[in-house]
Each structure stands twice: as C-alpha cells, then as structure tokens.
Amino acid sequence: MKAAVIGTGGMGGHHVKVYQAMEDVQLVAVVDPDLEKAKRKVSDKSVHLYSNLEEMLAHEQVDLVDICTPSYLHADQAIKAMNSGIHVLCEKPVALTLEDADRMLQASIRNGVFFMVAHVIRFWPEYLYLKEVFERGEYGKLNHLFLSRICRAPESSWKNWMIDKTLSGGAATDLHIHDTDFILYMLGDPLSVSSYGVEQGQDISYIMTNYEYRDYIVQAEGGWYRHSSPFKMSFRANFELAALEYAEDKLMLYQLNEDPQQIQLGKRKTAANQSPDTNIHSLGAYYDEIKYFMDCIRNNVPPQIIKPEDVINTLKWIDKEQESVHSGIRIYA
C-alpha cells in the first residue's frame, strides 16, 4: 500500500516515522509548503516532496492520504483527496465546524472511501485498560472519573496558527477534545455538561467540565498555560473495589488491604531520533491507530473504533462545553 503524509509539523513528522517503521506500507510522498523542513523530517530519499496537495494528487497514485495540517485546512484537503477516490486519515479535530465535518462525511460516502479521524486516545493502552475494566466490572461500579490534559501554550507552531482560535479552535477544541472524546467512547453521551473556563481574549485557554451521568461523577480539565508548564495527561478512576490512576507514564492500581501495583501493559514501539518539539515519546498508540486504518483498507472493512459520526458527535459536545462557559448555564444533550 502507498501512503502520503500532508504536513510535517510535530504530528506530521511523527506520522512519517510511523510509516517508515512499517514493513507493509510505502511512504511515497510528503506535502509541506516548507520543503526544507520536509527534507529534514524525511530521511528516505525515495519519498517525493511536494509543496501542495494538488501537485501531489496530480503526480502520485496513493491508497491513503494522512492529513496532519492545521485544523482549519482539514475539511478542504480531506474532501479533495476523497474526491480523487483516496482513503483519508485526518488528525483531530475533524474540523472546526459541524458543517465542515458533515461535508467531509458526505464526501466519504459519495466517493465510497474510508474516512477516519485520528483520536489517538482510543488506542492508548492505559485508557483502553480503563475502558476494559469498566466494561467487565472488574473493580465494581465506577464512582468517579477525572481526566486532565495540561501543557504550555503551543507558541512555536507554523505561523502561530495553534494560538489563533479561528485557526485551531483553541485549547478546548485542540487539546481538551482528547478527553471529551474518550469519555464519550467509554460512557456514551452525558445528559448535560456544565463547563467553567478561563478566557484570554476570544480563546478559552483553560476549561473544566462536569459531565452529567446518572450513575457516576465525571470531570475533565484541559488547558494551555502561558508559563513553562510541561505537558501532562492523566486520569483517576475510583471504583467500588479499587482506584486506578495514570500519571507520568505510570498506571497504578490501588486496592483495599493490598500494596500499590503498577500495571505493565507491554513494550512500546519507540521512535528513533524523536523530535523535541512534541510531547510524544514513542510510536505506541500512533502506530496502532495507523495500522488499524491500514488494515481496514486492506480488508475492505469500514473503521469501527472511530467512525466519522463519532467524531462529529465529539465536536458537537465540545461546542456545548464552550457554550456553557460563555453562557454560565448547563447545556443539555
């Protein structure tokens, strides 16, 4: 199978490493307006470099286009690829508006191609373990779940697009969306959301949300800080019989009358020469999600772990959370 990566920023560069680590796929093209940067990210001289998507589509025959460009470009680029009969993997968020997200879905249906958005936490081992023990009832009923995702404001992105809410959607849509999506994946839709935020200009730079479920308390926070706070993602799940905590790359289990136990989930595939401009330390879940999408294409089976309808629903809830911040009231389903 032949693949092309569009965009070689922090995430695009990481996806390039994933394809280069795979034995059953050929990375044939990379697209980036900054060709010098693209050359630095792509060590394989057989990979063709292009400055725009249209030129690549005119010269290459690929099975898959992997879009890792700024969020405001996702919709138009994905639709161009799908209109060429090419399957599309797109970084999150799917788009900045529900209208654009629906255009992408309709393009995939119209052209008979597969379309998946890379909500990587659905493939993250520690989060999958949490979902599995919840579904099995291994530690009894879930009482409380808290998720956190905090980092320094991304001020080194291409033309500073990430800190412009009109281009990235801001911290809620770009960062906090990971945890909102996982909550929906694990628990389904809440009855309502109540959100509180710190706003800087038009952007919500910090958001805390209470998700209303009948049987458990669920909260998540996400934020971009202006000071030099390092990236941290974590969760705490309090069950009837145990507590499960993931922080600083360790998954810990705390049970009654037993010593704390670190849960080991296997060796991760690591990236050589990891770029310092991302918080990614291994290929891990990124490898798993891309391999999953490639297998769906090979087997002609539409992706089930992440459906286009799922990511549109996630974006809908992110909009509701931001509406709650601005209105000061609870927003219902």
Secondary structure, 3 states (H helix, E strand, C coil): CEEEEECCCHHHHHHHHHHHHCCCCEEEEEECCCHHHHHHHCCCCCCEEECCHHHHHHHCCCCEEEECCCHHHHHHHHHHHHHCCCEEEEECCCCCCHHHHHHHHHHHHHHCCCEEEECHHHHCHHHHHHHHHHHHCCCCCEEEEEEEEEEECCCCCHHHHHHCHHHHCHHHHHHHHHHHHHHHHHHCCCCEEEEEEEEECCEEEEEEEEEECCCCEEEEEEEEECCCCCCEEEEEEEECCEEEEEECCEEEEEECCCCCEECCCCCCCCCCCCCCCCCCCCCHHHHHHHHHHHHHHHHCCCCCCCCHHHHHHHHHHHHHHHHHHHHCCCEEC
